[in-house]
């Protein structure tokens, strides 16, 4: 988490000219940023991370690299880059401003105090950021207390077995971090007329009570689930209970192994992905293998707490829904079907 914060703040400082830039060629995607621009690589990185959208909405085809940055725009940069979600106080001069919510979140994190000390009743969102003010923003952002992320790193953990009922496997994820659960089941049925077998995987807490039914599928299965979400409930997974008709393998991985996307992504079946963009509208297309299958996406925030159902539709098809940018971890249940997700602004 700290490395990402440092990378974000360093890139912002480069764009503002507070530190030297690296001369790296990049395809910027903005009409006014040539590939050989001194800050091209940094601007591309900011756009890929969803920290900047552009400077001429709604087209956002330009970045305006030579323009000064306003205090309001800087608030948006910092909020997106640091993943700030908690709302805070408002200022007298920010009501109805395009960056009102970002400014509130920046104040909640203690990174800004206002622009008219000692009262600090105003934020001055349309004034340019001075180099001194930017130094204060960066110093407060880098030195503030940040709760330990539930998405920590650990070495992959693999367990495996064969056919059986009620197979118990103890697992221990370091620090009860959120963990991806990759399940691979090889159905032993070989002939078309053979009865397919199934696999059931349940997660259990310390007292052996069930936390979640992670997998319940007939035939071959390869998919990704997740455990240790909603840590505020205090129900970390301590074991798996497996019913299987054939050989299986389960591998636990850190969330950093999940695919990240900022605009569009395609896949099939069950998966866990990380959304890094700043759009708030989702267009989805789901093509199920069976007509009676539904499509579900559950969102979780930077603290691994449930935020919303982005999609919960039966049967499959296409649709559109609005969502919160707080939803960074997407738990997709696709029942073997093919899906495509596209995000955009209103």
C-alpha positions as CSV (number, residue, x, y, z in Angstrom):
1,X,0.0,0.0,0.0
2,X,2.8,2.4,0.9
3,X,4.6,1.7,-2.4
4,X,1.5,2.5,-4.4
5,X,1.0,5.8,-2.4
6,X,4.6,6.7,-3.0
7,X,4.4,5.9,-6.7
8,X,1.2,8.0,-7.0
9,X,2.6,11.0,-5.2
10,X,5.9,10.8,-7.2
11,X,4.1,10.8,-10.5
12,X,1.9,13.7,-9.5
13,X,5.0,15.6,-8.4
14,X,6.7,14.9,-11.7
15,X,3.7,16.2,-13.7
16,X,3.7,19.4,-11.5
17,X,7.4,19.8,-12.2
18,X,8.4,19.4,-8.5
19,X,10.9,16.6,-9.4
20,X,12.7,15.8,-12.7
21,X,10.9,13.5,-15.2
22,X,12.3,10.5,-16.9
23,X,12.6,10.7,-20.6
24,X,10.6,7.6,-21.7
25,X,8.6,7.3,-24.9
26,X,4.9,6.4,-24.5
27,X,1.7,6.4,-26.4
28,X,-0.3,8.9,-24.3
29,X,-3.8,8.6,-25.7
30,X,-4.2,12.4,-25.3
31,X,-4.3,14.6,-28.4
32,X,-2.2,17.3,-26.8
33,X,0.5,15.1,-25.3
34,X,3.0,13.9,-28.0
35,X,4.8,10.7,-27.4
36,X,8.1,12.6,-26.8
37,X,6.7,15.0,-24.3
38,X,8.9,15.2,-21.2
39,X,6.1,14.0,-19.0
40,X,4.5,11.5,-21.4
41,X,5.2,8.4,-19.4
42,X,4.0,9.9,-16.2
43,X,0.7,11.2,-17.8
44,X,0.1,7.7,-19.3
45,X,0.6,6.1,-15.9
46,X,-1.9,8.5,-14.3
47,X,-4.5,7.8,-17.0
48,X,-4.0,4.0,-16.8
49,X,-4.4,4.1,-13.0
50,X,-7.7,6.1,-13.4
51,X,-6.2,9.1,-11.5
52,X,-6.7,11.5,-14.4
53,X,-9.5,11.5,-16.9
54,X,-8.5,14.5,-19.0
55,X,-9.1,18.2,-19.0
56,X,-12.0,18.7,-21.5
57,X,-15.0,16.7,-20.4
58,X,-16.9,14.9,-21.6
59,X,-14.6,14.1,-24.5
60,X,-11.5,14.2,-22.3
61,X,-9.3,13.9,-25.4
62,X,-6.8,16.4,-23.9
63,X,-4.7,16.5,-20.8
64,X,-3.6,20.2,-21.0
65,X,-0.1,19.4,-19.8
66,X,1.1,23.0,-19.8
67,X,-1.9,24.3,-17.7
68,X,-1.6,24.9,-14.0
69,X,-3.4,22.5,-11.7
70,X,-6.2,24.0,-9.5
71,X,-6.6,23.0,-5.9
72,X,-9.8,21.2,-6.8
73,X,-8.2,19.1,-9.5
74,X,-5.4,18.3,-7.2
75,X,-7.9,17.1,-4.6
76,X,-9.3,14.7,-7.3
77,X,-5.8,13.5,-8.2
78,X,-4.9,12.7,-4.6
79,X,-8.3,11.1,-3.7
80,X,-8.2,8.8,-6.7
81,X,-4.5,7.9,-6.4
82,X,-4.7,7.2,-2.6
83,X,-8.0,5.5,-2.8
84,X,-9.6,7.8,-0.2
85,X,-13.3,7.0,0.4
86,X,-14.3,8.5,3.8
87,X,-16.3,11.7,3.5
88,X,-15.3,14.6,5.7
89,X,-16.1,18.3,6.4
90,X,-17.3,20.7,3.7
91,X,-16.1,24.2,3.0
92,X,-18.1,27.4,2.4
93,X,-16.9,27.8,-1.1
94,X,-17.1,24.1,-2.4
95,X,-20.9,23.5,-2.3
96,X,-22.0,22.3,-5.8
97,X,-18.4,22.4,-7.1
98,X,-17.4,19.6,-9.5
99,X,-14.7,18.5,-7.0
100,X,-16.8,18.9,-3.9
101,X,-16.8,15.2,-2.9
102,X,-13.1,14.9,-3.6
103,X,-12.2,17.9,-1.5
104,X,-14.4,16.5,1.4
105,X,-12.5,13.2,1.2
106,X,-9.1,14.9,1.2
107,X,-10.1,16.9,4.3
108,X,-11.3,13.7,6.1
109,X,-7.8,12.2,5.5
110,X,-6.2,15.3,7.1
111,X,-4.3,16.1,3.8
112,X,-5.9,19.6,3.5
113,X,-7.1,22.0,6.1
114,X,-8.3,24.9,4.0
115,X,-6.9,28.0,2.3
116,X,-7.7,30.9,4.8
117,X,-6.0,30.1,8.1
118,X,-6.7,30.2,10.9
119,X,-10.5,30.0,10.1
120,X,-10.0,27.6,7.2
121,X,-13.6,27.9,6.2
122,X,-12.7,28.0,2.5
123,X,-10.8,25.7,0.2
124,X,-10.3,28.0,-2.9
125,X,-10.9,25.1,-5.3
126,X,-10.4,27.2,-8.5
127,X,-7.1,28.7,-7.4
128,X,-3.8,27.2,-8.7
129,X,-1.8,25.0,-6.5
130,X,1.4,26.7,-5.4
131,X,4.6,24.7,-5.0
132,X,4.5,25.3,-1.3
133,X,0.9,24.1,-0.9
134,X,1.8,21.0,-3.0
135,X,4.7,20.3,-0.7
136,X,2.3,20.4,2.3
137,X,-0.2,18.1,0.5
138,X,2.5,15.5,-0.3
139,X,4.0,15.7,3.2
140,X,0.7,15.1,4.9
141,X,-0.2,12.3,2.5
142,X,3.0,10.4,3.0
143,X,3.2,10.7,6.7
144,X,-0.4,10.2,7.7
145,X,-1.5,7.0,9.6
146,X,-3.0,4.5,7.2
147,X,-4.7,1.3,8.5
148,X,-3.0,-1.9,7.4
149,X,-4.5,-3.1,4.2
150,X,-6.4,-6.4,4.3
151,X,-5.0,-7.1,0.8
152,X,-1.5,-8.1,2.0
153,X,1.1,-10.2,0.3
154,X,1.9,-13.9,1.1
155,X,3.3,-16.9,-0.7
156,X,0.8,-19.1,-2.6
157,X,-0.7,-22.0,-0.5
158,X,-1.7,-25.1,-2.4
159,X,-3.7,-28.1,-1.1
160,X,-5.0,-31.0,-3.1
161,X,-6.8,-34.3,-2.8
162,X,-8.9,-37.0,-4.5
163,X,-12.5,-38.3,-4.4
164,X,-14.3,-38.3,-1.0
165,X,-16.9,-36.7,1.1
166,X,-16.3,-34.2,3.9
167,X,-12.6,-33.9,3.3
168,X,-11.3,-31.4,5.8
169,X,-8.2,-29.2,5.0
170,X,-6.9,-26.7,7.5
171,X,-5.6,-23.5,6.0
172,X,-3.9,-20.4,7.5
173,X,-3.6,-17.2,5.5
174,X,-1.0,-14.9,7.1
175,X,-2.6,-12.0,9.0
176,X,-6.0,-13.3,7.8
177,X,-5.4,-11.3,4.5
178,X,-8.1,-11.5,1.8
179,X,-7.1,-14.4,-0.4
180,X,-8.0,-15.6,-3.9
181,X,-9.1,-19.2,-4.0
182,X,-8.3,-20.9,-7.3
183,X,-10.2,-24.2,-7.6
184,X,-9.3,-26.8,-10.3
185,X,-11.4,-29.9,-10.5
186,X,-10.9,-32.8,-13.0
187,X,-14.1,-34.7,-13.4
188,X,-13.2,-38.4,-13.9
189,X,-16.1,-39.1,-16.2
190,X,-14.6,-39.8,-19.6
191,X,-17.4,-41.2,-21.8
192,X,-20.4,-39.1,-22.9
193,X,-22.8,-41.6,-21.2
194,X,-20.9,-41.5,-17.9
195,X,-22.6,-39.6,-15.1
196,X,-20.7,-36.4,-14.3
197,X,-19.4,-36.0,-10.8
198,X,-19.4,-32.7,-8.9
199,X,-17.3,-30.7,-6.5
200,X,-18.4,-28.7,-3.4
201,X,-16.1,-26.4,-1.5
202,X,-17.2,-24.8,1.7
203,X,-15.1,-22.4,3.8
204,X,-15.3,-22.7,7.6
205,X,-14.3,-20.6,10.6
206,X,-12.5,-21.7,13.8
207,X,-15.7,-23.2,15.4
208,X,-16.3,-25.3,12.2
209,X,-19.4,-23.3,11.2
210,X,-19.7,-22.5,7.5
211,X,-18.7,-19.1,6.2
212,X,-19.4,-19.5,2.5
213,X,-20.4,-22.1,-0.1
214,X,-17.6,-21.3,-2.5
215,X,-18.1,-23.9,-5.2
216,X,-20.9,-26.3,-6.1
217,X,-20.5,-27.4,-9.7
218,X,-21.0,-30.5,-11.8
219,X,-18.3,-31.7,-14.2
220,X,-14.9,-30.1,-14.8
221,X,-14.5,-26.8,-13.0
222,X,-11.8,-24.1,-13.0
223,X,-12.6,-20.8,-11.3
224,X,-11.6,-18.2,-8.8
225,X,-13.4,-17.4,-5.5
226,X,-12.3,-15.3,-2.5
227,X,-12.2,-15.6,1.3
228,X,-11.7,-13.4,4.3
229,X,-13.9,-10.5,3.0
230,X,-15.8,-8.3,5.5
231,X,-13.1,-8.5,8.2
232,X,-15.2,-6.4,10.5
233,X,-17.4,-9.5,11.0
234,X,-14.5,-11.4,12.6
235,X,-15.0,-14.7,10.7
236,X,-11.6,-15.5,9.1
237,X,-11.4,-18.9,7.3
238,X,-9.6,-21.6,9.0
239,X,-10.4,-24.7,6.9
240,X,-12.1,-26.0,3.8
241,X,-14.6,-28.8,3.6
242,X,-14.6,-30.6,0.2
243,X,-16.9,-33.1,-1.4
244,X,-15.5,-34.3,-4.7
245,X,-15.9,-37.1,-7.1
246,X,-12.3,-36.9,-8.4
247,X,-9.0,-35.1,-8.1
248,X,-8.9,-31.5,-7.1
249,X,-6.4,-28.7,-6.3
250,X,-7.0,-25.5,-4.4
251,X,-4.4,-22.6,-4.4
252,X,-4.7,-19.5,-2.3
253,X,-3.1,-16.4,-3.7
254,X,-2.9,-12.7,-2.6
255,X,-5.3,-10.2,-4.2
256,X,-2.3,-8.8,-6.1
257,X,-2.5,-11.8,-8.4
258,X,-6.0,-10.7,-9.6
259,X,-6.3,-9.1,-13.0
260,X,-6.6,-5.3,-12.8
261,X,-8.6,-3.1,-15.3
262,X,-9.7,0.5,-15.6
263,X,-12.1,0.4,-18.5
264,X,-12.9,-3.0,-20.1
265,X,-12.4,-6.6,-19.3
266,X,-13.6,-10.0,-20.6
267,X,-13.6,-13.5,-19.1
268,X,-15.6,-16.5,-18.3
269,X,-17.0,-18.3,-15.3
270,X,-16.2,-17.3,-11.7
271,X,-13.4,-14.7,-11.2
272,X,-12.1,-11.9,-9.0
273,X,-10.9,-8.7,-10.6
274,X,-9.7,-5.3,-9.3
275,X,-11.2,-2.1,-10.7
276,X,-8.7,0.8,-10.9
277,X,-10.7,3.3,-12.9
278,X,-12.9,6.2,-12.0
279,X,-16.0,5.6,-14.2
280,X,-19.3,5.0,-12.5
281,X,-21.4,3.3,-15.2
282,X,-21.1,-0.4,-16.1
283,X,-22.3,-2.0,-19.3
284,X,-22.2,-5.8,-19.1
285,X,-22.8,-8.7,-21.4
286,X,-23.2,-12.3,-20.1
287,X,-23.7,-15.3,-22.3
288,X,-24.6,-18.3,-20.1
289,X,-24.0,-21.9,-21.1
290,X,-27.4,-22.7,-19.8
291,X,-30.5,-20.5,-20.0
292,X,-31.3,-20.7,-16.3
293,X,-28.0,-19.2,-15.0
294,X,-27.8,-15.8,-13.5
295,X,-24.9,-13.3,-13.5
296,X,-23.8,-11.6,-10.3
297,X,-21.0,-9.1,-9.4
298,X,-20.5,-8.0,-5.8
299,X,-18.3,-5.0,-4.9
300,X,-15.9,-4.6,-2.0
301,X,-13.9,-1.5,-1.0
302,X,-10.3,-0.9,0.0
303,X,-11.1,-2.3,3.5
304,X,-12.6,-5.5,2.0
305,X,-16.1,-4.5,3.1
306,X,-19.1,-5.2,1.0
307,X,-20.3,-2.1,-0.9
308,X,-23.0,-3.1,-3.4
309,X,-24.3,-5.5,-6.0
310,X,-23.0,-4.1,-9.3
311,X,-25.0,-6.8,-11.2
312,X,-27.5,-9.4,-10.0
313,X,-29.5,-10.5,-13.0
314,X,-31.4,-13.7,-14.0
315,X,-31.1,-14.9,-16.6
316,X,-28.0,-13.6,-18.6
317,X,-28.0,-11.1,-21.4
318,X,-27.0,-7.5,-21.4
319,X,-27.6,-4.5,-19.2
320,X,-26.2,-1.3,-17.6
321,X,-25.9,-0.2,-14.0
322,X,-24.4,2.6,-12.0
323,X,-21.9,1.8,-9.3
324,X,-19.6,3.5,-6.7
325,X,-15.9,3.9,-7.3
326,X,-15.5,2.6,-3.7
327,X,-16.1,-0.8,-5.3
328,X,-12.5,-1.8,-6.1
329,X,-12.7,-5.6,-5.7
330,X,-15.3,-7.3,-7.9
331,X,-16.5,-10.8,-7.1
332,X,-17.9,-12.2,-10.3
333,X,-20.1,-15.3,-10.4
334,X,-20.5,-16.4,-14.0
335,X,-21.4,-20.1,-13.8
336,X,-19.2,-21.0,-16.7
337,X,-20.6,-18.4,-19.1
338,X,-18.7,-15.8,-21.0
339,X,-18.9,-12.1,-19.9
340,X,-17.6,-8.7,-21.0
341,X,-17.6,-5.6,-18.8
342,X,-17.2,-2.0,-20.1
343,X,-17.1,1.0,-17.8
344,X,-17.7,4.6,-18.8
345,X,-18.9,8.0,-17.4
346,X,-22.4,9.2,-17.7
